[in-house]
């Protein structure tokens, strides 16, 4: 089955700096890659996603890049703010089709220091 | 917020007991997936329901079972509870990829503690 590795496990940045979180996946048939933000005690919130027919996607301060050949994808957050502090999870689909079983990484705790 | 609701919010059960957790999907969504999230870990896929039928299952034993109703709400049942079942149980609703969807939106979760 699919295996998703996520790095780093913790990341501390100064407000205004950029943050990058990287994930690798094992199943070359995976074709959908969402990112979730989870604040303490809250639900995972979908913040951005990318499908395998696209190499990059941006939404304001957030961007995701995908390298299908290398089987890795990354989340980029620019101009970080204290409210960006949370645990971020990457995920990969289990081969697409009509069943989007998501396999998650172990998460990255991002701390943005004012 | 996503419009996905779950009940109850918290639950404490004793080892060996049975539990039922409930999820109401977002309006217009026909697919519900259940995940188990242990403390400090990412969610793990339990199973998915599409149009009232199981549509994929993760590495969980048969004592984890589910249902989906005609209104697309869903239940997760766990029999013979074990201490390791203590976790946050999340449901996620989505529109089937068959009709152009796929994005999964999570409910707030049910925190289950087994003692």
Boltz contact constraints between the chains, C-beta under 6 A:
constraints:
  - contact:
      token1: [A, 43]
      token2: [B, 106]
      max_distance: 6.0
  - contact:
      token1: [A, 43]
      token2: [B, 108]
      max_distance: 6.0
  - contact:
      token1: [A, 44]
      token2: [B, 106]
      max_distance: 6.0
  - contact:
      token1: [A, 89]
      token2: [B, 42]
      max_distance: 6.0
  - contact:
      token1: [A, 98]
      token2: [B, 96]
      max_distance: 6.0
  - contact:
      token1: [A, 98]
      token2: [B, 97]
      max_distance: 6.0
  - contact:
      token1: [A, 98]
      token2: [B, 98]
      max_distance: 6.0
  - contact:
      token1: [A, 99]
      token2: [B, 55]
      max_distance: 6.0
  - contact:
      token1: [A, 99]
      token2: [B, 56]
      max_distance: 6.0
  - contact:
      token1: [A, 100]
      token2: [B, 102]
      max_distance: 6.0
  - contact:
      token1: [A, 101]
      token2: [B, 45]
      max_distance: 6.0
  - contact:
      token1: [A, 101]
      token2: [B, 56]
      max_distance: 6.0
  - contact:
      token1: [A, 104]
      token2: [B, 42]
      max_distance: 6.0
  - contact:
      token1: [A, 104]
      token2: [B, 43]
      max_distance: 6.0
  - contact:
      token1: [A, 105]
      token2: [B, 42]
      max_distance: 6.0
  - contact:
      token1: [A, 106]
      token2: [B, 42]
      max_distance: 6.0
  - contact:
      token1: [A, 107]
      token2: [B, 42]
      max_distance: 6.0
